[in-house]
Amino acid sequence: MNLKQIEAFVKIANNSSFSRTAKELFLTQPTVSAYITSLEEELGTQLFARTTKAVELTEDGRKIYLYAREMVELASKIQHMFKDEKKEPEAWEIVIAASTIPAQYLLPRILAEYSRRYPYSRFRLVESDSSGVIDDVMAHKADIGFVGTAVNRAYCEYIPFYQDELVVVTANSEKYRAIKERETTLDWLRGETFVLREDGSGTRREAMRSLTELGIEERDLKVVANFGNTDAVLMSVREGIGVSVISRLAAQDYINRGELLDFRLAEGGQFRAISMVTSQMHPASEATQKLISLVEKLYGADRA
């Protein structure tokens, strides 16, 4: 393989387009296609899934993307060392894997602030459950992860930065309004049906931990539905299908609108840490280090 093939591969992954990549590299589209075909033949695998509407990385393509991007960035740094003209503005990409809650409720603010500070940056965000996020970071498919639970994994480092309260949510019905007025404990949960996130979700893992502390075991729960989407859980609860334990970040708008009722899991609240996750086997890039520093400044992250 050669650097031109690698550069073409990275640009196609970023652009999702062979034609646009050809224009940026001042090459013909057949030349770019030939680069990729040759690279795929050499590696013995397909790197892109091509359809009439899109060009996307295959699973094997995702496996090598970060390595390929690093090769292109290193080559660019070497070239700049020996150029006399003014250095071009910093331009980099960060591949982020994130579970639902940080992806939807925390990362928009973080990435907006990062873009203001480093306007030539770009992001590739892959949303998954917490287990999938950690797998992507450890397999070097993502530069950094954002998760709502920690999973013991060798060479995996967690940097907590946000305390997210977990709450019980119910429909705003006469039944639950009466419970909220008269009950001082959560013993009434034992007779309820539950709507939960899917296995692998950090929210579900932490919800089960909180319920266990209340003496309610997962095997005793009557779970009527599991969803991969937080909004689906909240809408199902609103419609009275069941109750749930979920992030206050996700539920707060529903609570404010009076569509859901919330019950704290403990007198002072039950919290779980949302963390950044990195791999000790793969040193963080300069761009990733800047992102970590920014999050620590915004939220006062604690590495202890």
Secondary structure, 3 states (H helix, E strand, C coil): CCHHHHHHHHHHHHHCCHHHHHHHCCCCHHHHHHHHHHHHHHHCCCCEEECCCCEEECHHHHHHHHHHHHHHHHHHHHHHHCCCCCCCCCCCEEEEEECHHHHHHCHHHHHHHHHHHCCCCEEEEEECCHHHHHHHHHCCCCCEEEECCCCCCCCEEEEEEEEEEEEEEEECCHHHHHHHHHCCCCHHHHHCEEEEECCCCHHHHHHHHHHHHCCCCHHHCEEEEEECCHHHHHHHHHCCCCEEEEEHHHHHHHHHCCCEEEEECCCCCEEEEEEEEEECCCCCCHHHHHHHHHHHHHHCCCCC
